[in-house]
Amino acid sequence: MRKIVTLFSARMERGKAQQRVARIIKELSSIDFAHSSLPAEDLERKTDPNQPCGDLEYTARYLQQLLRGAPQITQISTHSLDERLLTLARLFRQAVDQGDRYMAYAARSALTQGVRDIRVRIPQKNPELAQRFVELYSRHLENWIALVNSACEVDHLKRDVKNLSAIYDEETRQYHKSLENLKFIIYNDVEKVEAFQHFLEHDSPEDMGHWTKAQMDVYRLLVDHHLSRRQIDLTGRRLRDCLGRQSDEEEAVIAIWANLAALPVVADSNLLNKCSGEAQSMLDQLRKEQELDMLRRQAEEQEQSGSQQEEDTEAEGVQDGVLTQEAPASVTRDSLEALSVSELAADLFGEDS
């Protein structure tokens, strides 16, 4: 009777394992490389020129083939190992779909080791050793999953850097265009030249209520110019911060990646625990840095948001005040003092003097 129960349990586990493997294969086969957002050079790169497709897609096909030919599991449960492989397969597909190249390569490395070196090499002849093997390497794949998610963060930081660089370049272009326009206006209008000279001789617009239209127009142009310059400085700080975070995180991911990839696949719990423990320590440190980085970003975003609101309020107050000639003296005085008019004069006239 016990033998019948054992055989039935083995058959049940074999059936479940086959279903799990089928889900992993289905996930890998559903990756749409043809419509991926990854760069063409990554999709088309081949280690062997005779390959029918690029390395990323070739690996997905290769892993499916390995899984189809994997030995049937009968005496132990591979549930934890298979679920982690399924998670990695989903992350691989997500990376290819979204065009996250760092994440795609990390998931590919994780799956290659997980399937080729672990899943198809479970030492079934010794059920006790095999179960320990599965449990240990399941934890190892958890580290891989954490690494793949960190690689995704690197991809997002790279994207942020690219977007911020484009914004910075456009703001700088608009700033210089505005500067040339300001020069043209002042050079070609006698009344505005006089108004500008008036501001050079007076530190604060205490007599705003008696300004001429030309003085009000020039003052508004100076405010706009100054705020544009402050916005460029703000974007530049955000860009430098993002570049620093990208560099730090990328360096950490590369170090952990090398550690995990070098982990020997052996049925030696002492060796495995040692290597896995080292990788876990590095991942824990990376997570702490990511949490601190998130707190720093939140603080910076709040500070930037507050600064932007102050600038908007300042701009609106000055603009409205100039137009109505009723701006509070404190607002307009602070604004003009912040404009560094003498520096602006050097920008406008310095090269021509």
C-alpha positions, 0 to 999 in steps of 0.5 A: 500500500505504501508503495502505491501511495509513493508511486502516486505521489511521484506521478503527481509531482512529475505532472506538476513539474511538467506543468511548471516547465511548460509555463516557463517554456510558454513565457520564453516563447512569447517574447516578441523580439521582432517588435522589441524596443531594444536597439537593433545592435543588441537584437542582432548581435551574434556570438556565432555568425552562423546563428539563425538570430541574435544572441538574446533570441538564440538564448531564449530558444536554447533554454526552451530546448533544454527545458523540453529535454530536461529529466523528469522530476519524480521524488522531490518538489522543484516548485520553488526553483521553477517559480523563480525561473518563471519569474526570471522568464517574465522579467526577460520578456518585460525587458525585451518589450520595454527596451531595457537592455541592461535588464535583458542581459541580466535576465538572460544571464540568470536564466542561462545559469538557472536552466542550463546549470541548475534545473537540468542538473538536479542530482536525482539519484540522491533525493535528500541531496537533490532537495537540498540542492533545489532549496539552496539554488532557489535562494540563489535565484532570488538573488538573481531576481533582485539583481535583474530588478536593480538592472532595470533601475539602471536602465531607467536612470539611463533613460532619465539621463537621456531625457534630462540631457535633451531638456537641458540642451533645449533650455540652453538653446532657448536661453541663448536665443532669448539673450540674442533677442534681448540684445536686439531689442535693447540695441534697436530701441533708444527708449529701452536702452535708456530704461536699461541704463536706468536699471544699471544706475538704480539698485531697486525699483522704488519708483515703479509707480512712475516708470515709463512703458519702456522701463516696464517692458525691459524689467519684464524681459529681465525677469524672464531672462533671469528665471530662464537662467535659474531653470537651466541651473536647476535642470543641470543639477538634476542631470548631474545628480542623475548621472552620479546615481546611474554611475554608482548603481551601475558599478554595484550591479556589475560587481554583484552580477559577476559574483552571481555568475561566478557561483559554482553549481555544485551539490556542496551546501557549504560552498554554495552557502558561502558564495550565496552569502557573499552575494546576499550581503552585496545585494543587501547593501545595494538595497540600502543604497537604493532606499537612501537614494529614494529618500534623497530623491524625494527630498530633492523633488520636494525642494525643487517643487518648492523652488519652482513654486517660489519662482512661479509666484515671483514671476507672476507677482513681478509680471502682474506688478509691472503691468498694473504698476501696483506690485509690492515693493518687497517683491519687485526689489527682491526680484531685481536684486536677484537678477544680477543686472550688472552681469546681464549688462556684461552679457549684453554689452561686454563683447561689444565694448 
